């Protein structure tokens, strides 16, 4: 039986797989902790999801997950470049998650590229948010 964290993780895996399908982002896309010290990278953060039961037994659930994606670079152009690739990959895209019907990712805001001086060396980052909505897939008779 799938738990709610498993359901969220299957969706996040689909997002990460989509981003890593770009050979320029394949080795520099992370969920949470960044490994190594890449000059530029994409980092995917997400909430724990919002679930809504759609049956009396609460078996089938709609899920909404908010994604916050950071495109980071040592130089401003690197953050802009990575953010552009994220946008191209996720804009108007419908993920595939087994057993689920995913809706197109809904943009939920952006932030302009900013310099983060709290890290050394300073990095530039762009922030992009999406809402991922899915429902149980209908079984075909």
N, C-alpha and C positions, 0 to 999 in steps of 0.2 A: 504494500500500500504506500502511496506517495504521501509524504508529509508536506505541509505548506512550505517549509524551507526548500525541500526538493523541487517543488513546483517553481518557486522563484529562481532557483539555480538553473533549472532547464531553460528558462527564458534568458537569463544572463549569459549562459553558454551560447545561445543562438546569437545574441548581440556580439559577443566576443568573436565568434566564428565569422560573422559577417565582416567585422572590422579587419580581422586577420586574413581575410580572403584577398585583401590588397597587399601585394608583395612588398610594398613600401612600408606597411604598418605591421606586417606579420610578426616580426620580432620585437616590436616596440609598443605593443598594446597590452595593457595590464588591467587586472581587476584589483583595486586596492594597492597593495605594496608594489613598488617598482623595484625590479631586480637589476643589479648593475648600476651604471651611471650613464644612461643614454643621453646624447645631446638633445634629442627630441623624442617625444613619446605621447601616447594617448592613454589616459587612465579612466576607467569606467567605475563609477560609484553608483550605488542604488540603495533605495530604501527597502524595508522588509515586505513591502507590498500591501495592498488593500484588497481584501477578499470579501465577496458577497455571495452567500449561498443562493442557489436558484431552484432548490427543491425543498420539499417539506423536511427531508432527512438531512439537508445541507450537504449532500454528496457532491453535487456539481457546483463549481464556483467560478464566477467571473473574477479576474484578477487585474489590478492596475499596479504597475511598478513605475516609479519615477527614477529615471536615469539621469545622472549628472556626469557629463563627459568633459574632461579637461584635456585640451591639446596644449602641450608644453614644449618649449624650446629655449635654448640658450640665447637665441636671437629672436627678435620680434617676428621676422619673416618665417622662422621655423614653426612658431605657434600658429600663425595664420595659415601656413601651408598644411599643417596637420589638421587644423580645424576644417579647412576646405575639403580635405579628403574624407573626413568624418561626415560632413554634410552631403557630399556626393554619394557616399555609401548608404546612409540612413534616410535621406530625404525621400519621402514618398515610397518607402520600402515596407513590405510585409514579411515579417520573420516566419520561419517554419519551426514549429515546436510540436513534436509528436503528441497526438491526443488533444491538441488545442487548435482553436481557430484564432489566429492573431490578426488584429486590425493594423492598419498602417500606423507607424510611429507618429505620434502627435507632437509637434514642436511645443515646448512649454517655456521658452525664453532663452535668451543668450546674454552674455556679458562681453563687452569689448575686450580686446587683448589688453592685459595689464601686466605690469612688472611686479614680480613677487620678490621683495628684498628681504623676506624673512628666512630665505635659504641662501646658502653660499656654495657656489656662485649664484647670483640672482638669476631667476628664470622668468620667461614671459609665458602667460597662459591665457587661453581663450576657454570660455565655459559655454557649454551647450546643454540644454535640458530637453528630455523627451518623456512623454507618458506612453508606456507600452500597455495595451489593453488586449486581453485574450479571454475567450470563452471556451468551454468544453467543445470539442469537435463532435458534430452529430454523427452518429453511427448510421451507416447505410444498411438497409435491410437485405 
